[in-house]
Amino acid sequence: MPKIANITSKNLEEAAEILTSGGLVALPTETVYGLAAHALQDKAVRRVYAVKGRPSHNPLIVHIMDSAHAEHWAKVNSMARTLIQAFWPGPLTLVLPKSSRSVSRIAGAELETVALRCPKTTWATAFKNFGFDGPLVMPSANRSGHVSPTTAQHVADDLGDKVDMILDGGECQNGIESTVLKIEEDHAIVLRPGAIPAEEFVPFISDLRLASKPGKLIAPGMMKSHYAPKAHVRLDATNKRAGENYIAFGPTDLEADFNISPTGDLKEAARNLYSALRLLDNKDVIAVAPVPTEGLGAAINDRLRRAAANKEH
């Protein structure tokens, strides 16, 4: 099994050395745990795809440790600058045209755009102090298509000794991935609902659109089937059938195997969703109660639909 290490100065220095030398480190972020590799090293990026079993046409998010680095890797217009100032560091990914200085083309699946994020972390400053300032590719630290990891143990369960080190930062605060926006000249498109509800962008974007029919993968998290347990997922369940595990939301008289928020709080539900899907993945069917669609509910329902895709019961 890989080394699961607490976040100490010594372990952070070792993690920085591993990344510099082309190794893989699982890192906690405010969203989920990511599988990090040096974004400028083709060999390291290829290893990320191989370890996860990720299709090569599915691009990776490039994580930077300082928002000022955005213009090193992308062409940043005024709309993007406004969003960066308002939401970085944080759970927002921006899909932008590449600059002349490029990260590994393998990471971008040969696209002319790059997906950039500046996460809110406890390790970025330490890495810079040890002489490593990225950039990193960092998809979720799990098997491709499986439920995302929100604890260090989830990473170990999925990837075992395929990763060189796992830094344990406890349970992730948000528990659901970043929101992905594609920035055009005069508008933005929500490619993936995430930890920042779309409503929060309205004061900063005059023309905010939702992605239309699924097309070419231009950002992570756009595959129809994703974030999925082995079990079938039954959505909008108002009852528990024999032989099912049942995930509840809010106050209920039904016998629940896990209630992702007994009080009906969407932030709590998002934080608990992946843990519940992992914990209850021991029967043929997981039934999930209806979750409201406003605010963070849009991201929760997006993940549930993808978890159920091609496997609805």
Stockholm file with secondary structure:
# STOCKHOLM 1.0

chainA/1-313         MPKIANITSKNLEEAAEILTSGGLVALPTETVYGLAAHALQDKAVRRVYAVKGRPSHNPLIVHIMDSAHAEHWAKVNSMARTLIQAFWPGPLTLVLPKSSRSVSRIAGAELETVALRCPKTTWATAFKNFGFDGPLVMPSANRSGHVSPTTAQHVADDLGDKVDMILDGGECQNGIESTVLKIEEDHAIVLRPGAIPAEEFVPFISDLRLASKPGKLIAPGMMKSHYAPKAHVRLDATNKRAGENYIAFGPTDLEADFNISPTGDLKEAARNLYSALRLLDNKDVIAVAPVPTEGLGAAINDRLRRAAANKEH
#=GR chainA/1-313 SS CCEEEESCHHHHHHHHHHHHTTCCEEECCSSSCEEEEETTCHHHHHHHHHHHTCCTTSCCEEECSSGGGHHHHBCCCHHHHHHHHHHCSSSEEEEEEBCSSCCCTTTTTTCSEEEEECCCCSSHHHHHHTTCCCCEECCBSSSTTBCCCCSHHHHHHHHGGGSSEEEECCSCSSCSCCEEEEECSSCEEEEECCSSCGGGGTTTCSSEEECCSCCSCCSTTCCSSCSBCSSEEECSCSSCCTTEEEEECSSCSSCCSEESCTTCCHHHHHHHHHHHHHHTTTSSEEEECCCCCSTTHHHHHHHHHHHHTTTCC
#=GC SS_cons         CCEEEESCHHHHHHHHHHHHTTCCEEECCSSSCEEEEETTCHHHHHHHHHHHTCCTTSCCEEECSSGGGHHHHBCCCHHHHHHHHHHCSSSEEEEEEBCSSCCCTTTTTTCSEEEEECCCCSSHHHHHHTTCCCCEECCBSSSTTBCCCCSHHHHHHHHGGGSSEEEECCSCSSCSCCEEEEECSSCEEEEECCSSCGGGGTTTCSSEEECCSCCSCCSTTCCSSCSBCSSEEECSCSSCCTTEEEEECSSCSSCCSEESCTTCCHHHHHHHHHHHHHHTTTSSEEEECCCCCSTTHHHHHHHHHHHHTTTCC
//
